[in-house]
Amino acid sequence: MSNVSLRQLEYLVAAAETGSVTAAATKLYLSQSAVSTALTDLEESLGVQIFVRHARGMSLTSVGQQVLVDARRLLAGVEDLRNSARETSESLSGRLVVGCYSTLAPILLPRIIADFTDSHPGVDLSFIEGSHSELEEKLRSGSLDLAILYDYGFSGRQRPRDLTSTVIESTPPYVILPEHHRLTQRPSISLSQLVEEPLILFDLPPGGDYFLSFFQDENLSPNIRFRTTSFEMVRALVARGLGYSILSQRTNINMSYEGLGFVARELDGGHGGLNVGTVHLTGVRLTRRATAFIDQCRRSLLK
């Protein structure tokens, strides 16, 4: 390990991200031979094959994928060390990549990002949206520093042990109905009052299973008419009078893209709400940038 350098790890990350030595050399402003030699030396130092070379470039071996994860962690730690040595806690810099569950992103992220960039203008913040499974895999691959996800603690489903979550908000489920639905005059509605009607199911995993668990808890069988992985499509179909739905995140606008309205009402039945948390790899020390971002999430969501 004494022969492994941080520069070699940087070349490894660049080659993995670009898929070829040529592209990595271009990205790093180096010669192709310099990058190729460094990667070969790194494989010899570690005693493993990191890349498979082929006509289209190169791809990581299974061992190489784990080496990449570790390399990213080491480089992030070194960057954080440099920042700690030269900066005060109020002045952070460096790269921070945050993932966010796609339906949470437009509701939560704008205010958090605005507040965070105002407080820490030196941080190079970027974000990625996606499903739970996509973001969890990106955390494991090291391409995300942390992610904002739901904690789906239903039907025995638990957060994987290799991921740790810090709760930043809790969101109770609610019903949305067409504007002229017969039950809009009620402040709260039970599933038994709706079960015969068509359900527009928000089915972005694991959301569909979560909402269907409400019916299982009450021994009811929902009449699913449409399934969609789009939050706005759910709202649009309900606004068109094609059914009702159940959601977790609320917005300040009860209107579809077409300008048609819908009504939100509380859901009876004591169904547990969802915790929203910041998630990172278990056992990995968070950078000061990531810790500051988590703190900002809590402050912003209290506003």
ABEGO torsion letter per residue (X at the ends): XAABBAAAAAAAAAAAAAGBAAAAAAAAGBBAAAAAAAAAAAAAAAGBBABBBBAAEBBBBAAAAAAAAAAAAAAAAAAAAAAAAABBAABBBEBBBBBBBAAAAAAAAAAAAAAAAAABAABBBBBBBEBAAAAAAAAAAGABABBBBBBBBBGGBBBBAABBBBBABBBBBBBBBBAABAAAABABBBAAAAAABBBBBBABOAAAAAAAAAAAAAGBBBBBABBBABAAAAAAAAAAGAEBBBBABBBABBBBAAGBBBBBBBBBGGBBBBBBBBBBBBGBBBBAAAAAAAAAAAAAAAX
